[in-house]
Amino acid sequence: DREAKKEMPRSLKEIMLSTIKAKLEENAIRSILLIDYAKGFFSYELAQEIINIARKQNITTIVDPKPQNISYFKHCSVIRPNRKETEDITRINYDGMASTLEKMAKKLANTTGSPYAIISCGEDGLFVYDRNNKDKKGKTKMMPTRAREISDIVGAGDTLVAVLSLGLINGLNIYDAAELANYASGIV
C-alpha cells in the first residue's frame, strides 16, 4: 500500500456538500456518519460544514475520530473513539476503573460539545456517557463486550457506528442503540 496523505481538493468537497444538501432536500438522509482515518479527507471546514448542515436539519451525526483531528468535529451528535484514541484526546490514562472512563467521556463530550460520548473499550466492552442526563446514576453505562471469540477486529468499529445510527434514527435512546450496536459489533 502506498498512500498520499493530502487534503482533498476544494472542488471535490463542493461536489460532496452539494450532494449531501440535495439528499437532505429529498429527505433521503436521516443520519450522517463521519469516520476519520486521518488520510486527508476531512478538514476542519469540511467537517464543520457537514455537521452544521445536519444540525439545521435535525440530522444525527456520529463521528469516529482520529485524535489529531478531534477539533474538526465540534457539535456532532455522538463522538465515538476507541479507548486508546480517547486516552490520546483527553490525556487521561485508563486504569480499568469506571470512574476514569466517566472522566474521559466527560472531557471528550465537553471538548467536542457533543451530547453523547461512547468509548469502545475492546474486551472490556462499551462505555456510554450522556452529558445531558441530570440523573447521576443514569448518566453512564458500561456494557460488557458481546463478542464470543475475538479473531479479527476489522470492521467492528464501523459496524458499531452504523448500527448505532440505525438504532438512533429509529427512536431508540442512546443506551438501547449502543446495546444493539454492541451486539452487532460483537458478531462482526
HELIX and SHEET records of a PDB file:
HELIX    1   1 ARG A   10  GLU A   25  1                                  16    
HELIX    2   2 TYR A   44  LYS A   56  1                                  13    
HELIX    3   3 PRO A   67  PHE A   73  5                                   7    
HELIX    4   4 ARG A   83  THR A   90  1                                   8    
HELIX    5   5 ALA A   98  THR A  112  1                                  15    
HELIX    6   6 GLY A  122  ASP A  124  5                                   3    
HELIX    7   7 LYS A  136  GLY A  138  5                                   3    
HELIX    8   8 ALA A  156  ILE A  169  1                                  14    
HELIX    9   9 ILE A  174  ILE A  187  1                                  14    
SHEET    1   A 6 SER A  31  ILE A  35  0                                        
SHEET    2   A 6 THR A  60  ASP A  64  1                                        
SHEET    3   A 6 VAL A  78  ILE A  79  1                                        
SHEET    4   A 6 TYR A 116  SER A 120  1                                        
SHEET    5   A 6 LEU A 126  ASP A 130 -1                                        
SHEET    6   A 6 THR A 140  MET A 143 -1                                        
END                                                                             
